[in-house]
Amino acid sequence: MVKERARILVVGGGYVGMYTALRLQRKLKQELKRGEVEITVVTPDPYMTYQPFLPEAAAGSISPRHVVVPLRRVLDRCHVVIGEAEMIDHAKRTAAVTTLATDEEGAGPERLEYDELVLAPGSISRTLPIPGLAEHGIGFKTVEEAIGLRNHVIEQMDIASSTRDPAVRDAALTFVFVGGGYAGVEALGELEDMARYAARYYHNVEPDDMKWILVEASDRILPEVGEEMGRYTVTELRRRNIDVRLHTRLESCVDRVAVLDDGARFPTRTVVWTAGVKPHPLLAGTDLPRNEHGRLKCTPQLTIEGTTHAWAAGDAAAVPDVTAEKPGTETAPNAQHAVRQAKVIGDNIAHTLRGEDLETYAHKYVGSVASLGLHKGVAQVYGRKLKGYPAWFMHRVYHLSRVPTFNRKARVLAEWTLSGLFKREIVSLGSLEHPRAEFELAAGGKPPTDPKGSS
Ligand SMILES: Cc1cc2nc3c(=O)[nH]c(=O)nc-3n(C[C@H](O)[C@H](O)[C@H](O)COP(=O)(O)OP(=O)(O)OC[C@H]3O[C@@H](n4cnc5c(N)ncnc54)[C@H](O)[C@@H]3O)c2cc1C
């Protein structure tokens, strides 16, 4: 039984936000029933995105609705507020939140008061001031970006198939990915595989007409699966005719020409930027301590250093890795840590409310699995190295076991089973991004121009 009514504010509805709220719902079931505790989750979208499935969503193996988890359904004992925290004053225990309603009414942000804060806004793409990147780059962190990229790639194949201009055709069939972490490698692997398959339905586009280029500044890709498996991935991608360039940086993409620092120039309509993440800018709008990389400084118990009643985890937090041999090591920003840290935060908030001792977060990274297209993969888990079909199979089994809710597991499994029985989906629904275009044309207005300039 808690001493007095506690208002818990969770900022972010991603891995950390959703799993913390789920844990709190379970741990504080009786307190919630008695009205002693109130949990509010503030997040811009009404769903949690299972990011490891984004590459498969881009390839069309999983439909976009099944990559996301509806927060209102799973967090049925919490208040879910669709909005964005703009500023947090922890000294006063208040957060300024904008919602669709505050935007509509032109009112300023709403002030939410709290007793316990869980700050988990995740990260955003880490970009560099590369000329042309802001205008032409495409990110790969959200379901909208993944589906947008899928539509865009198929659209480029349609453009290449119908143009008579060889320069336009060449640029349309050139796809540049910058950044060799799992987001970039999996997205490229899945999309290349999908485009290679789709090419069989085009009378004048062959897989060898397409150029897929992976640009990585360091000497290796996919560090998450270890050095040896990273080297295997380079060999495997090159075997598929993918141009993997290590020790290489993108210098410019002005006028839709990707210029690399090794002197190569690729006219292209597709530059996908997956070169790392940085903590969410909201953190700068708080009175909480951050490290030199902008992450919230945390203790091993996941409180924010030097504060009480403030907690953080996931991509936004610098959490000491107590299992590491080297002192000062922090846990890597990935889902494996985020999910486990969320459970510890949930438990520790319950302990705090009951006056009990806190738990320490300790998890040794067990390795990773990555998909490189249908039936292709690479993995290193608990020191075991797998490649090809077994790794791909393990990737699917692992993520099926991890995707939240039985409902999502069943739907994803059904989709995979059906796509094994029938042909793959190769349709582009890019027009969904402009649902009013047809009507506006009929009504005599001007159709909207594509911001990506892809058609
Ligand atoms: C394509 C891709 C593939 C990946 N694959 C893997 C993988 O295979 N294995 C793995 O371990 N990790 C993987 N990751 C990384 C993993 O998804 C992240 O580490 C994890 O999502 C971090 O969890 P988080 O809760 O900190 O952030 P997120 O899950 O990103 O959640 C942050 C939440 O905060 C919300 N938010 C943002 N701003 C505000 C605001 N102002 N107010 C309120 N809410 C806000 C966001 O909308 C979001 O809901 C992948 C990432 C990507 C992009």
The ligand as an SDF file (V2000), in Angstrom:
LIG
                    3D

 53 58  0  0  0  0  0  0  0  0999 V2000
   15.1540    0.1160  -38.2780 C   0  0  0  0  0  0  0  0  0  0  0  0
   15.5680   -0.2240  -36.8810 C   0  0  0  0  0  0  0  0  0  0  0  0
   15.8420   -1.5480  -36.5480 C   0  0  0  0  0  0  0  0  0  0  0  0
   16.2320   -1.8660  -35.2480 C   0  0  0  0  0  0  0  0  0  0  0  0
   16.5050   -3.1730  -34.9690 N   0  0  0  0  0  0  0  0  0  0  0  0
   16.8880   -3.5160  -33.7260 C   0  0  0  0  0  0  0  0  0  0  0  0
   17.1890   -4.8760  -33.4180 C   0  0  0  0  0  0  0  0  0  0  0  0
   17.1080   -5.7580  -34.2720 O   0  0  0  0  0  0  0  0  0  0  0  0
   17.5680   -5.1560  -32.1380 N   0  0  0  0  0  0  0  0  0  0  0  0
   17.6810   -4.2020  -31.1700 C   0  0  0  0  0  0  0  0  0  0  0  0
   18.0470   -4.5300  -30.0280 O   0  0  0  0  0  0  0  0  0  0  0  0
   17.4160   -2.9110  -31.4310 N   0  0  0  0  0  0  0  0  0  0  0  0
   17.0150   -2.5330  -32.6790 C   0  0  0  0  0  0  0  0  0  0  0  0
   16.7520   -1.2240  -32.9670 N   0  0  0  0  0  0  0  0  0  0  0  0
   16.9180   -0.1890  -31.8980 C   0  0  0  0  0  0  0  0  0  0  0  0
   15.7230   -0.1220  -30.9790 C   0  0  0  0  0  0  0  0  0  0  0  0
   14.5360   -0.0640  -31.7020 O   0  0  0  0  0  0  0  0  0  0  0  0
   15.8760    1.0940  -30.0530 C   0  0  0  0  0  0  0  0  0  0  0  0
   17.0790    0.9810  -29.3370 O   0  0  0  0  0  0  0  0  0  0  0  0
   14.6940    1.1830  -29.0780 C   0  0  0  0  0  0  0  0  0  0  0  0
   13.5350    1.4950  -29.7880 O   0  0  0  0  0  0  0  0  0  0  0  0
   14.9400    2.2570  -27.9910 C   0  0  0  0  0  0  0  0  0  0  0  0
   13.8030    2.3550  -27.1650 O   0  0  0  0  0  0  0  0  0  0  0  0
   13.3480    3.7650  -26.5490 P   0  0  0  0  0  0  0  0  0  0  0  0
   12.1260    3.5040  -25.7400 O   0  0  0  0  0  0  0  0  0  0  0  0
   14.4940    4.4280  -25.9040 O   0  0  0  0  0  0  0  0  0  0  0  0
   12.9900    4.6410  -27.8270 O   0  0  0  0  0  0  0  0  0  0  0  0
   11.7800    4.4520  -28.8530 P   0  0  0  0  0  0  0  0  0  0  0  0
   11.3480    3.0380  -28.9230 O   0  0  0  0  0  0  0  0  0  0  0  0
   12.2000    5.1170  -30.1040 O   0  0  0  0  0  0  0  0  0  0  0  0
   10.6010    5.2710  -28.1720 O   0  0  0  0  0  0  0  0  0  0  0  0
   10.6240    6.6650  -28.0000 C   0  0  0  0  0  0  0  0  0  0  0  0
    9.2070    7.1400  -27.9060 C   0  0  0  0  0  0  0  0  0  0  0  0
    9.1610    8.4730  -27.4500 O   0  0  0  0  0  0  0  0  0  0  0  0
    8.2410    9.2140  -28.2260 C   0  0  0  0  0  0  0  0  0  0  0  0
    8.5590   10.6390  -28.1660 N   0  0  0  0  0  0  0  0  0  0  0  0
    9.4510   11.3170  -28.9230 C   0  0  0  0  0  0  0  0  0  0  0  0
    9.4380   12.6270  -28.5720 N   0  0  0  0  0  0  0  0  0  0  0  0
    8.5310   12.7710  -27.5870 C   0  0  0  0  0  0  0  0  0  0  0  0
    8.0630   13.8850  -26.8370 C   0  0  0  0  0  0  0  0  0  0  0  0
    8.5270   15.1280  -27.0270 N   0  0  0  0  0  0  0  0  0  0  0  0
    7.1060   13.6710  -25.9190 N   0  0  0  0  0  0  0  0  0  0  0  0
    6.6180   12.4370  -25.7120 C   0  0  0  0  0  0  0  0  0  0  0  0
    7.0190   11.3420  -26.3990 N   0  0  0  0  0  0  0  0  0  0  0  0
    7.9820   11.5080  -27.3260 C   0  0  0  0  0  0  0  0  0  0  0  0
    8.4220    8.5920  -29.6030 C   0  0  0  0  0  0  0  0  0  0  0  0
    7.3420    8.9020  -30.4520 O   0  0  0  0  0  0  0  0  0  0  0  0
    8.4810    7.1270  -29.2470 C   0  0  0  0  0  0  0  0  0  0  0  0
    7.2070    6.5890  -29.0800 O   0  0  0  0  0  0  0  0  0  0  0  0
   16.3460   -0.8580  -34.2570 C   0  0  0  0  0  0  0  0  0  0  0  0
   16.0750    0.4660  -34.5930 C   0  0  0  0  0  0  0  0  0  0  0  0
   15.6870    0.7890  -35.8740 C   0  0  0  0  0  0  0  0  0  0  0  0
   15.3950    2.2260  -36.2280 C   0  0  0  0  0  0  0  0  0  0  0  0
  1  2  1  0
  2  3  1  0
  2 52  2  0
  3  4  2  0
  4  5  1  0
  4 50  1  0
  5  6  2  0
  6  7  1  0
  6 13  1  0
  7  8  2  0
  7  9  1  0
  9 10  1  0
 10 11  2  0
 10 12  1  0
 12 13  2  0
 13 14  1  0
 14 15  1  0
 14 50  1  0
 15 16  1  0
 16 17  1  0
 16 18  1  0
 18 19  1  0
 18 20  1  0
 20 21  1  0
 20 22  1  0
 22 23  1  0
 23 24  1  0
 24 25  2  0
 24 26  1  0
 24 27  1  0
 27 28  1  0
 28 29  2  0
 28 30  1  0
 28 31  1  0
 31 32  1  0
 32 33  1  0
 33 34  1  0
 33 48  1  0
 34 35  1  0
 35 36  1  0
 35 46  1  0
 36 37  1  0
 36 45  1  0
 37 38  2  0
 38 39  1  0
 39 40  1  0
 39 45  2  0
 40 41  1  0
 40 42  2  0
 42 43  1  0
 43 44  2  0
 44 45  1  0
 46 47  1  0
 46 48  1  0
 48 49  1  0
 50 51  2  0
 51 52  1  0
 52 53  1  0
M  END
$$$$
